[in-house]
């Protein structure tokens, strides 16, 4: 596992802990704004993990595909990912 994936994995584990905490906050009937702030924090951590995974993909999978003259399928994958972000 490369360094980018290790950092992404840690970010996902952190987000998982945050989500478990959010569930507990809801079950404990905590203040809604505090819950919402924790949801934003976990969402940001998920976005960070996603960016790290996509960086790893670009630095490894896409470069490898270019070297093998198979870049078009990797480009289409990236376009699909970007279209999900832009549709929001």
Phi, psi and omega per residue, in radians:
X1 nan 2.263 -3.122
X2 -1.432 2.995 -3.061
X3 -1.082 -0.685 3.141
X4 -1.086 -0.722 3.122
X5 -1.196 -0.639 3.106
X6 -1.098 -0.760 3.127
X7 -1.157 -0.705 3.110
X8 -1.115 -0.727 3.119
X9 -1.077 -0.752 3.108
X10 -1.107 -0.697 3.102
X11 -1.101 -0.698 3.116
X12 -1.167 -0.678 3.096
X13 -1.146 -0.664 3.080
X14 -1.116 -0.790 3.114
X15 -1.071 -0.690 3.111
X16 -1.059 -0.764 3.095
X17 -1.101 -0.697 3.109
X18 -1.113 -0.738 -3.133
X19 -1.147 -0.715 3.053
X20 -1.036 -0.705 3.089
X21 -1.122 -0.675 3.111
X22 -1.110 -0.754 3.101
X23 -1.024 -0.783 3.111
X24 -1.098 -0.691 3.118
X25 -1.068 -0.731 3.133
X26 -1.164 -0.781 3.127
X27 -1.087 -0.548 3.132
X28 -1.532 0.091 3.108
X29 0.994 0.801 -3.136
X30 -1.311 2.960 -3.089
X31 -1.080 2.266 -3.026
X32 -0.997 -0.704 -3.116
X33 -1.148 -0.672 3.081
X34 -1.100 -0.725 3.100
X35 -1.091 -0.808 -3.135
X36 -1.048 -0.744 3.104
X37 -1.060 -0.670 3.110
X38 -1.210 -0.607 3.070
X39 -1.117 -0.761 3.082
X40 -1.054 -0.723 -3.127
X41 -1.128 -0.750 3.138
X42 -1.219 -0.611 3.078
X43 -1.103 -0.735 3.110
X44 -1.101 -0.683 3.130
X45 -1.161 -0.683 3.080
X46 -1.121 -0.706 3.098
X47 -1.108 -0.696 3.113
X48 -1.099 -0.779 3.126
X49 -1.082 -0.726 3.133
X50 -1.091 -0.760 3.109
X51 -1.065 -0.745 3.121
X52 -1.086 -0.732 3.121
X53 -1.137 -0.739 3.119
X54 -1.168 -0.629 3.058
X55 -1.082 -0.779 3.115
X56 -1.059 -0.715 3.126
X57 -1.076 -0.805 -3.127
X58 -1.135 -0.755 -3.080
X59 -1.273 -0.413 -3.083
X60 -2.010 -1.152 -3.038
X61 -1.113 -0.783 -3.098
X62 -1.192 -0.765 3.111
X63 -1.066 -0.742 3.103
X64 -1.085 -0.725 3.122
X65 -1.117 -0.685 3.102
X66 -1.088 -0.766 3.137
X67 -1.106 -0.496 3.137
X68 -1.679 0.173 3.139
X69 1.039 0.663 3.122
X70 -2.198 0.612 -3.025
X71 -1.214 -0.520 -3.004
X72 -1.067 -0.672 3.141
X73 -1.195 -0.631 3.104
X74 -1.223 -0.629 3.086
X75 -1.113 -0.738 3.108
X76 -1.088 -0.670 3.085
X77 -1.051 -0.784 -3.133
X78 -1.139 -0.701 3.103
X79 -1.066 -0.731 3.106
X80 -1.088 -0.732 3.106
X81 -1.106 -0.815 3.137
X82 -1.097 -0.614 3.135
X83 -1.161 -0.552 3.072
X84 -1.157 -0.683 3.129
X85 -1.212 -0.723 -3.058
X86 -1.327 -0.386 3.114
X87 -1.294 -0.271 -3.067
X88 -1.448 nan nan
